[in-house]
Amino acid sequence: EVQLVQSGAEVKKPGESLKISCKGSGYSFTNYWLGWVRQMPGKGLEWMGIVYPGDSDTRYSPSFQGQVTISADKSISTAYLQWTSLKASDTAMYYCARPANMWEPLPLFDCWGRGTLVTVSS
Amino acid sequence: EIVLTQSPGTLSLSPGERATLSCRASQSVSSNYLAWYQQKPGQAPRLLIYGASSRATGIPDRFSGSGSGTDFTLTISRLEPEDFAVYYCQHFGTSPPGTFGQGTKVEIK
């Protein structure tokens, strides 16, 4: 069974750093890109970016370029989303998701993690 | 940049009724790269339709998608209680990839 298991909820203060994770199992981790999607409270879905664990090639949405870093460690089948200095406006649910097609970065997501809730508050 | 506009914002219907959801793109897009997702409260989204009209694995045939160019439609032929949720369309091509519409909520009347 394909699974994406995300790290637990986080409560942080503005200015702090954070790295959340997403561990894939049940499939060949290095054959699929892995993406991140933000959902702010009560709002819709926003595609943030995507990483190819095979060689760490990464693509970002223009809205998130420079705001976050997406990475992956293929040795432990885990992708990451990180911030160096959180803002209150980063408060959201963050989902990792796997595209339906091997080797393609197009974000047609057929498998999703359960989400990591990040709360940034002073 | 392609913008997807969904309408209506909220659709109030009864179980058994037909639901018709619209997704309009700001410029013509390939139907190959148009998808629909369902999201229930407290859950991750679920892929329903890709390529504008192909159902994803395990999706009941009461869900159907159609359209081309700038106008796309998701139809639920007869609403089941578990279908009341928020639905998002997505363009997963370029410019930039992964753009979602703002969502349509299907609620019980």
Contacts between the chains, C-beta under 8 A, distances in Angstrom:
chain1	res1	chain2	res2	distance
A	35	B	98	7.2
A	37	B	45	7.8
A	37	B	98	7.8
A	44	B	88	6.4
A	44	B	100	5.8
A	44	B	101	7.4
A	44	B	102	4.9
A	44	B	103	4.8
A	45	B	37	7.5
A	45	B	39	7.7
A	45	B	45	6.5
A	45	B	88	5.6
A	45	B	90	7.8
A	45	B	100	4.4
A	45	B	103	7.7
A	46	B	100	6.8
A	47	B	96	7.7
A	47	B	97	6.8
A	47	B	98	2.8
A	47	B	99	7.0
A	47	B	100	6.8
A	50	B	97	8.0
A	50	B	98	7.9
A	59	B	97	7.5
A	61	B	96	5.3
A	61	B	97	7.8
A	61	B	98	6.5
A	62	B	96	5.8
A	95	B	44	5.6
A	95	B	45	7.4
A	97	B	44	7.8
A	97	B	45	7.9
A	100	B	47	7.3
A	100	B	50	7.0
A	100	B	56	7.9
A	105	B	97	7.3
A	106	B	33	7.1
A	106	B	92	5.0
A	106	B	93	7.0
A	106	B	97	6.2
A	107	B	90	7.8
A	107	B	92	5.0
A	107	B	97	5.5
A	107	B	98	4.0
A	108	B	33	7.9
A	108	B	35	5.6
A	108	B	47	7.2
A	108	B	50	5.5
A	108	B	90	7.8
A	108	B	92	4.7
A	109	B	37	7.9
A	109	B	45	7.4
A	109	B	47	6.3
A	110	B	47	4.7
A	110	B	56	6.2
A	110	B	57	7.5
A	112	B	44	3.8
A	112	B	45	6.1
A	112	B	46	7.4
A	113	B	44	6.7
A	114	B	43	8.0
A	114	B	44	5.9
A	115	B	44	5.9
